[in-house]
């Protein structure tokens, strides 16, 4: 019916150049040319806002909910709402970063820059794994659930396969398509072999065999969910919402025990505590 349900007008959300949503935290992350902001959509409150210069693009790491921000100076910084400074700063390109993408396991990152280069990075060591020199700058990139990479530049769309393989590198794209207008965005449809391509004046759907994940967990996400079940699922997600304080580079440390690195020191501390308790008696 075209009825407006909600409007976000908090500082940091206006005039944004990039947006992303953290589904397990219900956080909307916005980036303007000089500001990075986190807004909690469940309570409508901005929980984090920091001045960050020259933001070009931002994407989330689905493994740890860390935000990767690409800048016009060729760097990529990693951000968490629990820190006023970037957790990691990587020099990726000699020119502006045009776009980046992260695989669903959070281990690999693909960056494209105005220096006509496409680079694949290891998110665990923050080191480049491979580099490709292209004939023109890439404007938009996206990774499918099964590892296909879509590139959008000028009025062309290319789909590459096996880019992450360590045995053999592909010599030509898996699929190619030429459109009538310059590419504005490319995005794979989850659990479908479909790529959505937005241009300056139109929208196109491309069939890409082998792009979508054929198996899904209905308790996690269900593409065939009904309207009533979706409303109940949203309520359950709100009850199970993860707090922003738990966003960290290594989420495996949450809930783990600290190892006994120095048993002798722990034993001395235990004896000292026991003596203080005896004196208090």
N, C-alpha and C positions, 0 to 999 in steps of 0.2 A: 504493500500500500504506500510505500515511500515515507513512512512515518519515522522521524528521527528519534532514536531510543536513548542515545547518550552522546555527549560531546565532551572532549577532553581539551581543556584550555589552560592547563597548568604551565608554568614557565618551563622551558626546555623542550616542550612538545611542538611549539609553533615553528614554522618555517624549517621543518626537518628535511634533511637530505637522505636519511635512511632510517628504517624502522625494523624492529624484530620483536618477537614475542617468545618468552620462556614459559612453556605450557605447564611445567610442574611447579613453578614459582608464581605464576600469574603476574609476571612482570612485563611491562612494555618498555623496551629500550629504544630511545630515540637519539639520533645524532644530528646536530646542526653543524654549521661551519666552525663553531667555536664551543659547543656545549655537548656533553654526554649526560643523559638523564635516564634514571630508572623510575618508572611509575608503577605502583602496585594497583592493578586493576580491580582487585577484590575489595579494596577500601578506598580507592580513588585518591591516593596520596603519593606524592613524589618522595621517595625514600633516599634518593641519591642524585646529586647534580654537581658536576665538576667541569671546569673550563678545560677543554681539549681542543687544540688548534688543528685546523686543516683536515677535518674529517671528510673522507670521500665515500666510504662504504663501511658497513658493519655487519657482521654475521656471528651467530652463536655456535659454540661447540656443543653438539648434542650430548656429549659424554659428561662434561663437567659444568655446563652452563656458563662458561667463560665467554665474554664477548671479544671477538677479534675485530679490531678497528684498522682500516686501511687509510693512510694519509697521503696528501698530495706530495710530500717529500720522499715518497718511496718506502716508508717504514710501515710496519704492522705492529700495533701494541695490543696487549691482552689486559682486559679490565674485569674487575669484580666490584660489586657495590660495597664491599667491606674495606676497600683501600682507596685513598685519595690520590694515589699514584699508580701508574701502570705496573702490572706484575712482571711483564716481559716486554722488551722492545727489540724488534727484529728489523734489520735493514734488508729489504727484499728486492727492491728495484732501484735503478738509477734515475727513474722518473716517477711520476705519480702512479699510485696503485689504482687501477680502474675497477677491479672487482676481485673477490675471493670466494672460495667455497671450501667446506670441510666435510669429510665423509662421516657417515652415521656412527662409526666407532670412535671418532674423534682423534684418530691417530695421524691422519694426513690432512694437509692443507694445500690448496691450489690457489696461486695468486697470478694475476695478470696485470701488466703495467704498460705505460705509454712508451716504454723502451722496446716494444715489439717482442717481449719475452713472456713465456709462460713457465712458471716454476712450481715444482712439487716439493713440499716441505714435510719433514718429520716433526710432529708436534711433541714428541717425547724428548728429542735432543735439540730441537729448534735449529736443524741443519737442512740444507737443500739436498734432495735425493736425485733430482734430474731437472734439466732445463731445456726448453725448446725455443728456438728463434722463429718467429712468425713473420709473414709478409706485411702485416698491418696490425695496429694495436687492437686488442680485444676489448670490447665494451662490456659484455656480460658473459658470465660463466655460471654453470650449475652442475651439480653432481646428482646422479640418480641413486636409488637405493642399492643397485647392483654395480655401481662403479662406472657407469657411462658418463662421459664429460661432454656437456653441450657448450659450444662457443658461439657467441654472436658478435659479429663485426661488420660494419657497413650495412649491406643488405643481404649478408650471407649467414647461414647457420650450418655449423659442422658438428657432427657427433663422433667422438673418438672413443675407442674401446682399448682395453689392456694398456692404458698409460701407466698403471702402477706396477706392471709386471717387471721383474728383475731379469728375466731371461731374454726376452726380445721386445723391442720397441716397435710400435706400429709405424708404418711408412706412409699411410694414407688414411683419411677419415673413414669411419664406419658408414656414415650417411652424410649427404650434403643437400642443401636446399638454397635456392636463390629467390628472394622476395622482391617486391617492388619498392618498398620503403625502408629506410634505415631501421636497424634493430634497436628496440628500447629495452626489452627484457626477455629472458628465457627462464623457464621454470618447469621441472619435471612434476608430473602428477603422481602422488604417492599411490603405490599398489596398482598402478596402471602403466601400460606401455605407451604413454602419451606425453609429448612435450608441448607446452604452451609457449607461443612466441608472440610477444607484443611488439608492434612496429609503431612508427610515427602516426599512422592513420588507420591501422587495422589490427586484428588479432587472428592468429592461425594456430591450428592444432596439427601436430606431426605425429604419425605413428612411428614409434621407435621400439622394435622388438627387443625384448630382453632388458628393458629399463626398470620396470617395476618389480617389487618383491612379490612373488606369487603366494607366499604363506604369511599369515598375519595372526596375531594373538588377539582374540576378541575381547579379552579382559583389559588389554592395553589400548587398542584402537580397533574399531569395527567399521569398515567402509559401508556396510549395509545396515547400520543402526537406524532404528525408527526414531520418530520425533519425540515420543514419550521417553524412550530409553536414553536418548541424548540428554534430555533435561535431568534425569536421575543421575546420569554419569557425570554431568557438570557439578551437581551437588556433592557427589562423592569425591570428585577432584578437589573441590574447595575444602572439604574436611581433611583430605590428605595432603594439603598444600605444603610444599617444602619451604622453610623459612630462608630468606636471603642470606642470613648469617652462615649458612652451610655451603655457600658457593665458594669453592676453592679449586686450585689447580689440580690437586689429586684428591678426588672424593673418596678414595679407598681408605684414607686415614681416619675418616669419620667412623667412630664406633670401634676402632681398633685399640688394642692395648699397647702401651709404651713398653718396648723391650727392656730387659734388665741388662743395660750396657755395662754397669759397674756394680756387681753384687756386693762387693766389699763396702762401697759407700752407702748402699742401701741398708746393709747390716749395721753400720755405725749410726746411721740416722735412726734406725729402729731402737737401738740401745739407748740413745740419747733421749728419745721420746719416752721410753720406759722409765728412765731415771727421773725425769720431770714429773711423771705421773706418781711415782713412789714418794717424791718429796711433797707433792700436794696432799697426799693422804696423811 
